[in-house]
Amino acid sequence: MDKILKIRLGRDVKDYLSITFGLMCYALGWAAFLLPYQITTGGVTGISAIIYYVTGVEIQVSYFIINALFLGFALKILGPKFSLKTVYAIFMLTFLLWLFQAILKGPDGNLPQLLGPGQEFMACVVGAGLLGFGIGIVFCNNGSTGGTDIIAWIINKYKDVTLGRMMMYCDIVIISSCYFIFHDWKRVLFGFCVLFIMSIVIDYVINSTRQSVQFLIFSRKHDEIAEGITKQIDRGVTLLDGTGWYSKQNIKVVVVLAKKSQSLDIFRLVKDIDPNAFISQSNVVGVYGEGFDKLKIK
């Protein structure tokens, strides 16, 4: 029991550390690139940025107030564990948005344009990359930055739709409404540019962490290899009956589905047991079931 508790505690600590790092990237993207060039995008943070440009109310203030209203939905639909990480992310991001702005502000109290004047497009690209990378890390560790992220997670829980795409649908209305405030189509186009890049980066980060591989291992020491993979790599193993056409001898084929990050460990284990083993590795598009992704079908 203590061992299981330690494993769960270690996973939670890793999740919170990763979420914090992702939030730091997200806050830095806003404070260093988007806010100085008065660029907005979707989500609650985008709404808060519009409020900041119009009224001067700092972005973290309106961000915190608006997100406080969404926590009830997260608690009811996504469960208390998700809500706990969401609450942590909201408080932490509120603090980080204030912190990075305080660090970057010049003596005049304004955020400097680090890329120089007239570099709105490059600010879009770099800022959106940081935002997408940060949110992707947060999502990969079962977290959320609140706001429209919660809506995306609710739909993703029941439908097999990518998170980046759902966020894009939710945020189009927010970005489009920017025109009625500023009457400047350039701001709207920059907002959509940020949203497009963010969505691509989010999906890339999430999919890269979920890549899986399939191993076909041919060895006379199949029992030792199967036992080692089961106990040391903690992956399920299937043995298939095979026949070598040239030798006409029967042989067992070890079939393993694993995360791509576990590939090196499997190669090392097999080579330690049987240096003459024949190994085939291939990437798989999707693996669904226990230990992998859940299959979501209406």
C-alpha positions in Angstrom: 0.0 0.0 0.0 2.8 2.4 0.9 4.5 1.6 -2.5 1.3 2.5 -4.4 0.9 5.7 -2.4 4.5 6.7 -3.2 4.0 6.0 -6.9 0.8 8.1 -7.0 2.4 10.9 -5.0 5.4 10.9 -7.3 3.1 11.1 -10.4 1.2 14.0 -8.8 4.4 15.9 -8.0 5.6 15.4 -11.5 2.3 16.6 -12.9 2.4 19.8 -10.8 6.0 20.6 -11.7 5.2 20.0 -15.4 2.1 22.2 -15.2 4.1 24.9 -13.5 6.7 24.9 -16.3 4.0 25.0 -19.0 2.3 27.9 -17.3 5.7 29.8 -17.2 6.0 29.4 -20.9 2.4 30.6 -21.4 2.8 33.6 -19.2 6.1 34.5 -20.8 4.5 34.4 -24.2 1.9 37.0 -23.1 4.1 39.3 -21.2 7.1 39.4 -23.6 5.4 39.2 -27.0 1.7 39.6 -27.2 0.9 42.3 -24.6 3.6 44.8 -25.7 2.4 44.6 -29.3 -1.3 44.7 -28.2 -2.1 41.4 -29.8 -5.0 39.3 -28.5 -6.3 35.8 -29.2 -9.0 33.5 -27.9 -9.8 32.2 -24.5 -10.3 33.9 -21.2 -6.8 35.3 -21.4 -7.7 36.8 -24.7 -10.8 38.5 -23.2 -8.6 39.7 -20.4 -6.1 41.1 -22.8 -8.9 43.1 -24.6 -10.1 44.4 -21.3 -6.5 45.4 -20.5 -6.1 47.3 -23.8 -9.4 49.2 -23.4 -9.5 49.9 -19.7 -5.9 49.4 -18.4 -7.1 46.8 -15.9 -4.2 44.3 -15.7 -4.7 41.1 -17.5 -4.2 38.8 -14.4 -7.1 40.6 -12.5 -9.8 40.0 -15.1 -8.4 36.6 -15.9 -8.8 35.5 -12.3 -12.3 36.9 -11.9 -13.7 35.3 -15.1 -12.1 31.9 -14.3 -13.6 31.8 -10.9 -17.0 31.5 -12.5 -15.9 28.4 -14.5 -14.7 26.3 -11.6 -18.2 25.1 -10.8 -18.5 23.5 -14.2 -15.1 21.8 -13.9 -16.0 20.4 -10.4 -19.3 19.0 -11.6 -18.4 17.5 -14.9 -14.6 16.8 -14.9 -14.3 15.7 -11.2 -12.5 17.0 -8.1 -9.0 15.9 -9.2 -9.2 17.9 -12.4 -10.7 20.9 -10.6 -7.9 20.8 -8.1 -5.3 21.1 -10.8 -7.4 23.7 -12.5 -7.6 25.8 -9.3 -3.8 25.5 -9.0 -3.2 26.5 -12.6 -5.5 29.5 -12.3 -3.8 30.8 -9.2 -0.3 30.0 -10.5 -1.0 31.6 -13.9 -2.4 34.7 -12.2 0.8 35.0 -10.2 3.1 34.3 -13.2 1.3 36.9 -15.4 1.9 39.5 -12.8 5.5 38.3 -12.1 6.7 38.4 -15.8 5.1 41.8 -16.4 6.7 43.1 -13.2 10.1 41.8 -14.4 9.8 43.1 -18.0 8.3 46.5 -17.4 10.6 49.4 -18.0 11.0 52.5 -15.8 8.0 54.1 -17.6 5.8 51.2 -16.5 5.3 49.9 -20.0 6.2 46.5 -21.4 9.1 46.9 -23.9 8.8 45.6 -27.5 11.6 43.1 -27.4 11.6 42.5 -31.2 11.6 46.1 -32.0 8.8 48.4 -33.4 6.7 47.1 -36.3 7.4 43.4 -35.6 3.8 42.4 -34.8 3.9 39.4 -37.0 7.1 37.9 -35.5 5.6 38.7 -32.1 2.6 36.6 -33.1 4.7 33.7 -34.2 7.0 33.6 -31.2 4.3 34.4 -28.7 1.9 31.8 -30.1 4.6 29.2 -30.1 5.2 29.7 -26.4 1.5 29.8 -25.6 0.8 26.5 -27.5 3.9 24.8 -26.1 2.9 25.8 -22.5 -0.8 24.8 -22.9 0.3 21.5 -24.5 2.4 20.6 -21.5 -0.4 21.5 -19.2 -2.9 19.3 -21.0 -0.4 16.4 -21.2 -0.3 16.4 -17.4 -4.1 16.4 -16.9 -4.2 20.2 -16.2 -6.0 23.2 -17.6 -5.5 26.9 -17.6 -9.2 27.4 -17.1 -11.7 29.2 -19.3 -12.4 27.8 -22.7 -9.8 25.0 -22.0 -12.5 23.5 -19.7 -15.0 23.5 -22.5 -12.5 21.8 -24.7 -11.7 19.1 -22.1 -15.5 18.5 -21.5 -16.1 17.8 -25.2 -12.8 15.8 -25.5 -14.0 13.6 -22.6 -16.9 12.3 -24.6 -15.9 12.8 -28.2 -12.7 11.8 -30.0 -11.9 15.4 -31.1 -8.5 17.0 -30.7 -8.2 19.6 -28.0 -6.5 22.1 -30.2 -9.4 22.0 -32.7 -12.1 22.4 -30.0 -10.3 25.4 -28.5 -10.2 26.9 -32.0 -13.9 26.6 -32.4 -14.5 28.1 -28.9 -12.1 31.0 -29.6 -13.2 32.2 -33.1 -16.1 34.2 -31.6 -13.8 35.9 -29.1 -11.3 37.0 -31.7 -13.9 38.2 -34.2 -15.5 40.3 -31.5 -12.2 42.2 -31.2 -13.1 44.1 -34.4 -16.2 45.7 -32.8 -14.0 47.2 -30.0 -10.9 48.3 -32.0 -12.4 48.6 -35.5 -9.1 47.3 -36.9 -9.0 44.2 -39.0 -5.2 43.9 -38.5 -5.8 43.0 -34.9 -8.3 40.4 -35.8 -6.0 38.8 -38.4 -3.1 38.7 -35.9 -5.4 37.1 -33.3 -6.4 34.4 -35.8 -2.7 33.9 -36.6 -1.9 33.4 -33.0 -4.8 31.0 -32.6 -3.8 28.9 -35.7 -0.2 28.5 -34.6 -1.3 27.7 -31.0 -3.6 24.9 -32.2 -0.8 23.3 -34.3 1.7 23.5 -31.5 -0.8 22.1 -28.9 -1.7 19.1 -31.0 2.0 18.5 -31.8 3.0 18.5 -28.1 0.1 16.3 -27.1 0.5 13.8 -30.0 4.3 13.6 -29.5 3.8 12.4 -25.9 1.3 9.8 -27.0 3.3 8.1 -29.8 3.3 4.4 -29.5 5.3 1.6 -31.2 4.9 -2.1 -31.9 7.6 -4.7 -31.4 7.9 -8.1 -33.1 10.7 -10.0 -31.3 11.9 -13.3 -32.6 14.1 -15.2 -30.1 14.6 -18.7 -28.6 14.6 -17.0 -25.2 11.1 -15.7 -25.6 10.1 -16.7 -22.1 12.9 -14.6 -20.5 12.2 -11.7 -22.8 8.4 -11.7 -22.1 9.0 -12.0 -18.4 11.5 -9.1 -18.4 9.3 -6.8 -20.4 6.3 -7.6 -18.2 8.2 -7.0 -14.9 10.8 -4.4 -15.8 9.1 -2.3 -18.5 5.6 -2.8 -17.1 4.1 -3.6 -20.5 1.8 -6.4 -21.6 3.2 -9.1 -23.9 1.5 -11.5 -26.4 3.2 -14.7 -27.7 2.3 -15.8 -31.2 3.1 -19.1 -32.9 5.4 -18.8 -35.9 7.2 -21.0 -38.4 10.5 -20.1 -40.1 10.0 -20.8 -43.8 13.7 -21.4 -44.5 14.5 -23.5 -41.3 11.0 -25.0 -41.1 11.3 -24.7 -37.3 8.6 -23.5 -35.0 9.3 -20.3 -33.0 7.4 -18.0 -30.7 7.0 -14.3 -31.7 6.9 -11.8 -28.9 4.4 -8.9 -29.6 4.6 -5.8 -27.5 2.8 -2.4 -27.8 4.6 0.3 -25.8 5.1 4.0 -25.6 7.8 5.4 -27.9 9.7 6.6 -24.8 10.1 3.0 -23.7 11.7 1.8 -27.0 15.3 2.1 -25.8 14.6 0.2 -22.6 13.0 -2.6 -24.6 15.9 -2.8 -27.0 18.4 -2.9 -24.1 16.5 -5.6 -22.3 16.2 -7.8 -25.3 19.8 -7.5 -26.3 20.9 -8.2 -22.7 19.0 -11.5 -22.8 19.6 -12.5 -26.4 22.1 -10.6 -28.5 21.1 -12.6 -31.5 17.4 -11.8 -31.3 15.7 -10.4 -34.4 13.6 -7.3 -33.6 11.2 -5.4 -35.7 9.9 -2.0 -34.5 7.1 0.0 -36.2 5.2 3.2 -35.4 1.5 2.8 -34.8 -1.1 5.4 -35.5 -3.2 4.8 -32.4 -3.3 2.4 -29.5 -6.5 2.3 -27.4 -7.1 0.3 -24.2 -5.7 -0.1 -20.7 -2.4 1.7 -20.4 -2.9 3.8 -23.6 -5.6 6.2 -24.8 -9.3 5.6 -24.2 -11.5 4.9 -27.2 -14.2 7.6 -27.3 -17.3 6.7 -29.3 -20.7 8.1 -29.0 
